Structure formats: C-alpha cells, structure tokens
Amino acid sequence: MTRVALIDDHESVRLGLEAAIAREESMVVAFSGSTVTEYLAWRGESTRTQAPADVVVLDLTLGDGTTVSENVNRLFADGSSVIIHSVADRPAAVREALSAGAAGIVSKASPINEVLGAIRTVAQGELLNNVEWASAVEADREFADAQLSAREREVLRLYAAGLPLKAVADRLGVAYSTAKENITRVRVKYVEVGRPAPTKIDLLRRAMEDGILQRPEGERDG
C-alpha cells in the first residue's frame, strides 16, 4: 500500500486527489494539508509518531512564503519521494525543485489517471520523464548540459547504473584512479551549473536528467 501525502494550499485540488486516490486499492492518503510545516508537525518532528509518506504530491508554490527547494529538501530529508504538482508555467522554479531532489513534475492540467500513474512510478523508486520535465529542462540549456566529455559520460553511465567504481574501471580498461578522477570531475561540473550530485543516487538522477541513462539499469558487479 503506497502512503501518499498531499500538500497544496488549494483545498479543491486536495479534495479532488483524495477522491481519486480513495478509489485506488494500492494507495491511501496518509496526510492532506496546505504546508510542509503542517505535514512535519503531523509526522511529529521530535517523536516521529507517524511514518513518512512514500510519495508526497507537492504544489510548486505554497502560500506560506516557503521556496520550493526548501520544501523539497525538507521532505526529501524526512524520507519521502516528492512529485511536483503544478501548472508548470515557471520552468526556473521547476528546475529548482528537480535540483533539490524532486522525482519529477506532473501538470495540474493532466488527467487524473496520469497523476495516479506518476505516483505509482515514483513509489516504485523511479523518476518521472514526461513532457513537463522535458519542458523545464529544455528551457535552460545550462541545466540540461553540464558539458561532460565522452569519457566522463561513459564513466557516469556505468557508475550511475550500479557498477562499483572498480568494475567501471575494469569495464573501460582504465586505472581505478582514472575512473575516480572522472567521477570527481563530473561532480565538479554539476556543481558549477548549480546541480550538485554528492551521492550516487544524485548522480543517477543527473544521468537520467541529461539522457545519459534512460532508466536505472540495475547492473551489479558479479
């Protein structure tokens, strides 16, 4: 059962999603409210009396003055995956949300079955790759292109797909130190364009965002 939290300062939007999710056997609305602060208070920030939602459907802009990156960071750190649910007319804010760790965006103009499908996708640990995501990325070529070299892209592809760095080096016929240096340069380049990737999961996200990986390939050494 996928536990979903709905955070939107428009009650009508929340009520519509609640009704749709109520018809789904594999989902349940665990929380519905207007701010991330309310959600974390419900969670019990000191006692954690409630488990985090598997997926949080978050409005791009809330009425409490918070930024989307602040909200995504708080939810991501709390253990939930985040989908941005928005009219998607602010590509800079969408890019900010994706950089902060949101798994993707789905438009409020989308049919309800597409919203539910997005929740299922993200609940399975996958990232969204849809028209709204592509539009946000294509609107800013600096975001879409960290100017990686061919070797850096290949090292990133193998490493982000799941291979240990030593196995990446063996696969490419280079020294371990060379592969490690390539990953370090990749991380530096993503930092330079405002898309830091300090963890392997972050590198996977960047590789998918930039079309280096179409989906997690789940490769493992041995």
C-alpha positions as CSV (number, residue, x, y, z in Angstrom):
1,M,0.0,0.0,0.0
2,T,1.5,3.3,-1.1
3,R,1.0,6.0,1.5
4,V,0.5,9.4,-0.2
5,A,0.7,12.9,1.3
6,L,-1.0,15.8,-0.5
7,I,0.4,19.3,0.2
8,D,-1.3,22.1,-1.6
9,D,-2.8,25.3,-0.4
10,H,-5.8,24.9,-2.7
11,E,-8.4,22.8,-0.9
12,S,-10.3,21.9,-4.1
13,V,-7.1,20.3,-5.6
14,R,-6.5,18.2,-2.5
15,L,-10.1,17.1,-2.3
16,G,-10.0,16.0,-6.0
17,L,-6.9,14.0,-5.4
18,E,-8.2,12.5,-2.2
19,A,-11.3,11.3,-4.0
20,A,-9.3,9.8,-6.9
21,I,-6.9,8.0,-4.5
22,A,-9.7,6.7,-2.4
23,R,-10.8,4.6,-5.5
24,E,-7.3,3.0,-5.8
25,E,-6.8,-0.3,-4.0
26,S,-3.0,0.2,-3.8
27,M,-2.9,3.8,-2.4
28,V,-4.1,5.6,0.6
29,V,-4.0,9.3,1.6
30,A,-1.9,9.4,4.8
31,F,-2.0,13.2,5.0
32,S,-3.6,16.2,3.3
33,G,-2.7,19.8,4.2
34,S,-1.6,23.2,3.0
35,T,2.1,23.4,4.1
36,V,5.2,21.2,4.6
37,T,5.3,22.5,8.2
38,E,1.9,21.1,8.8
39,Y,3.0,17.8,7.4
40,L,6.1,17.6,9.5
41,A,4.1,18.6,12.6
42,W,1.7,15.7,11.8
43,R,4.8,13.4,11.5
44,G,5.9,14.5,14.9
45,E,9.3,16.1,14.3
46,S,10.6,15.0,17.7
47,T,8.9,11.7,18.3
48,R,8.2,10.6,14.6
49,T,4.9,9.1,15.7
50,Q,3.8,8.8,12.0
51,A,5.9,7.0,9.3
52,P,6.8,9.3,6.4
53,A,4.6,9.1,3.3
54,D,6.0,7.1,0.5
55,V,5.2,9.8,-2.0
56,V,4.4,13.5,-1.4
57,V,2.5,15.3,-4.1
58,L,3.6,18.9,-3.6
59,D,2.4,22.2,-5.1
60,L,5.1,24.2,-6.7
61,T,4.2,27.4,-4.8
62,L,2.6,27.4,-1.4
63,G,1.0,30.4,0.3
64,D,3.3,30.4,3.4
65,G,6.2,32.1,1.8
66,T,8.4,29.0,1.6
67,T,10.5,28.2,-1.5
68,V,10.1,25.0,-3.5
69,S,13.7,24.0,-2.9
70,E,13.2,24.5,0.9
71,N,10.1,22.3,0.8
72,V,11.6,19.6,-1.3
73,N,14.7,19.5,0.8
74,R,12.7,19.1,4.0
75,L,10.6,16.3,2.6
76,F,13.4,14.5,0.9
77,A,15.5,14.6,4.1
78,D,12.5,13.3,6.0
79,G,12.4,10.2,3.9
80,S,9.7,10.8,1.2
81,S,9.9,10.9,-2.6
82,V,8.4,14.1,-4.0
83,I,6.3,14.8,-7.1
84,I,5.7,18.4,-8.0
85,H,2.1,19.0,-9.0
86,S,1.9,22.3,-10.7
87,V,0.6,24.3,-13.6
88,A,4.2,24.1,-14.8
89,D,4.4,27.7,-16.1
90,R,7.5,28.5,-14.1
91,P,10.4,26.5,-15.5
92,A,13.0,28.1,-13.3
93,A,11.1,27.0,-10.2
94,V,10.6,23.5,-11.6
95,R,14.3,23.2,-12.3
96,E,14.9,24.4,-8.7
97,A,12.6,21.6,-7.4
98,L,14.3,18.9,-9.6
99,S,17.8,20.0,-8.4
100,A,16.6,19.8,-4.8
101,G,15.6,16.2,-5.3
102,A,12.1,16.1,-6.6
103,A,11.4,12.9,-8.6
104,G,9.6,14.8,-11.3
105,I,6.7,17.0,-12.2
106,V,3.1,16.4,-13.3
107,S,0.9,19.1,-14.5
108,K,-2.3,20.1,-12.8
109,A,-3.8,20.0,-16.3
110,S,-3.0,16.3,-16.6
111,P,-5.8,13.7,-16.5
112,I,-6.2,12.2,-13.0
113,N,-5.0,8.8,-14.3
114,E,-1.7,10.4,-15.3
115,V,-1.3,11.8,-11.8
116,L,-2.0,8.4,-10.3
117,G,0.4,6.8,-12.7
118,A,3.1,9.3,-11.7
119,I,2.6,8.4,-8.1
120,R,2.9,4.7,-8.9
121,T,6.1,5.3,-10.9
122,V,7.8,7.3,-8.1
123,A,6.6,4.8,-5.4
124,Q,8.5,2.1,-7.3
125,G,11.7,4.2,-6.9
126,E,11.7,5.5,-10.5
127,L,12.0,9.1,-11.7
128,L,9.4,10.7,-14.0
129,N,10.4,11.6,-17.5
130,N,7.5,13.4,-19.1
131,V,6.6,16.4,-21.2
132,E,6.6,18.7,-18.2
133,W,10.0,17.6,-17.1
134,A,11.4,17.9,-20.6
135,S,10.0,21.4,-21.0
136,A,11.6,22.6,-17.8
137,V,15.0,21.2,-18.7
138,E,14.9,22.3,-22.4
139,A,14.1,25.9,-21.3
140,D,17.6,26.2,-19.8
141,R,20.4,24.6,-21.7
142,E,22.9,25.2,-18.9
143,F,20.6,23.0,-16.7
144,A,20.4,20.3,-19.4
145,D,24.1,20.2,-20.3
146,A,26.9,20.1,-17.8
147,Q,29.4,19.8,-20.7
148,L,30.7,16.3,-19.8
149,S,33.3,14.8,-22.0
150,A,32.6,11.5,-23.8
151,R,34.7,9.6,-21.3
152,E,33.1,11.3,-18.3
153,R,29.6,10.5,-19.7
154,E,30.6,6.8,-20.1
155,V,32.0,6.6,-16.6
156,L,28.9,8.3,-15.2
157,R,26.6,5.9,-17.2
158,L,28.2,2.8,-15.8
159,Y,28.7,4.1,-12.3
160,A,25.2,5.5,-12.0
161,A,23.7,2.3,-13.4
162,G,25.0,0.5,-10.4
163,L,28.5,-0.8,-11.1
164,P,31.2,-0.2,-8.4
165,L,33.8,2.2,-9.5
166,K,36.5,-0.5,-9.7
167,A,34.2,-2.5,-12.0
168,V,33.7,0.6,-14.1
169,A,37.5,1.0,-14.5
170,D,37.8,-2.7,-15.4
171,R,35.0,-2.4,-18.0
172,L,36.6,0.6,-19.6
173,G,40.2,-0.7,-19.4
174,V,41.4,2.2,-17.3
175,A,43.0,2.5,-13.9
176,Y,40.8,2.8,-10.8
177,S,42.4,6.2,-10.1
178,T,41.4,7.4,-13.6
179,A,37.8,6.4,-13.1
180,K,37.7,8.0,-9.7
181,E,39.1,11.2,-11.2
182,N,36.4,11.2,-13.9
183,I,33.7,10.9,-11.3
184,T,35.2,13.7,-9.3
185,R,35.3,15.9,-12.4
186,V,31.7,15.0,-13.2
187,R,30.6,16.1,-9.7
188,V,32.6,19.4,-10.0
189,K,30.9,20.1,-13.4
190,Y,27.5,19.6,-12.0
191,V,28.2,21.8,-9.0
192,E,29.4,24.5,-11.5
193,V,25.9,24.5,-13.2
194,G,24.0,24.5,-9.9
195,R,23.1,20.8,-9.9
196,P,25.2,19.3,-7.2
197,A,25.4,15.5,-7.1
198,P,27.2,14.5,-3.9
199,T,25.8,10.9,-3.7
200,K,25.5,8.0,-6.1
201,I,21.7,8.5,-6.2
202,D,22.2,12.1,-7.2
203,L,24.5,11.0,-10.0
204,L,21.8,8.6,-11.2
205,R,19.3,11.4,-11.2
206,R,21.6,13.7,-13.2
207,A,22.4,10.9,-15.7
208,M,18.7,10.4,-16.3
209,E,18.0,14.1,-16.5
210,D,20.7,14.5,-19.2
211,G,19.7,11.4,-21.2
212,I,22.8,9.5,-20.3
213,L,20.7,6.8,-18.7
214,Q,17.1,6.2,-19.9
215,R,16.3,4.3,-16.7
216,P,18.1,2.6,-13.8
217,E,19.7,-0.5,-15.4
218,G,20.3,-2.2,-12.0
219,E,23.7,-3.5,-13.1
220,R,25.8,-5.1,-10.3
221,D,29.3,-6.3,-10.2
222,G,29.4,-10.2,-10.3
